Amino acid sequence: MTQFIAMASDIEVSGSGIRSMLHVMGPFQKLGADILSTHNISQIDPNRWYALQDFLDALKDTYNRLGTAVLFEIGKQTPHDAVFPPNIRTFEEAIASIDVAYHMNHRRGGKVMYDTIHRTMLEGIGHYRYIPSSDSNRNPPQVICDNPYPCDLDRGIIATMARRFKPNGALLVQIAHAPTPPCRKSGDQLCAYEINW
């Protein structure tokens, strides 16, 4: 899926997910608010929904003005602001929960894309697919992302969840783009991230 391009015009993102952009701006929050406002997003309410394409346009504008490091920081902040499933206890649950949270924070045609009661998911925005590994030294766990968000933002989300719920015995957890393509920055449909400790 191409980064910065929503798959459909009826997809929306929750205000709670958008707040991350302002939280990482620190003293430059006015710049962040101005960028969002330029793209039809103002007075962010965590209980409201906003057009996903508008938010993606704001993220692309942020990238063009401030670079990839800011997108990575927005991604790192996202798990603190967005709605996530409760009762996450382990590393595996944390990484697998990213896809559920992603769908909980988006809706299509007015319907939230993850039904917490029936545990069903609507398609149309891509995924964060966790691929566990039984041997982390030779074949580290991966997360495959095929969604419209920028590569660096996804890396930040994965980093926060992996570090917050470190595997037993892990001192330092590192997230890196897989050493070989594909990458959405190059026009590919997905990115793969390795988790090492």
Phi, psi and omega in degrees: 000135182289133179291146179075009179231114178292148182283338180210154184282347182263015179267134181235159178239146181287150177299330180296327177285328181288330183304332181304324181299318181285324182297327181275348183285342179053237182291353180256024180301326179297320177298315178299316179296322178295319178297314179298316181298322177301333182250035171068022178238111178223158181046071185293125178246123182299342181263002179258168178240144184229150180302127181300320182297325177298318180292319177297321177297322178293320177295320178295320177298317178299315177301313181296327181273321191239347175093182187288330183299323180291321177297320177298317179294321176299316177299317178299326181281333187308314179297342177279335186254322185283164177283129177235155177300145179282170171063035174280128183237331187243165177302312182298316178298319182297312182291319178294331182289343182301317181293319178297312179299319178305313180286330177294333184262011177227151173222157181228127182059032179083002182247126178301139191277358171228123178268109185290337180282310183267353180056047178243154187233135172276144178268165174128358179232008182082192187212169166243101186261120179273128177242101182290167178224140178273345181229088186291345179282326183256331184218085187293155174301151180230158168236125179258123182246123175230064182231172185276001180283157181291149182310312185291328176295315178300318179300322178293319178299311181298319180300314181297314182292320180292323181283325179292325182241055184306145174298153177305131178085358181277131176267312182229130179249129180239141178244128180221146174299141177306145188294342178240155177304161024269166174207136180295336177297334180264009179092002178286171185271349182205167173231150176239135181239135177261142178247119182236150175209000000 
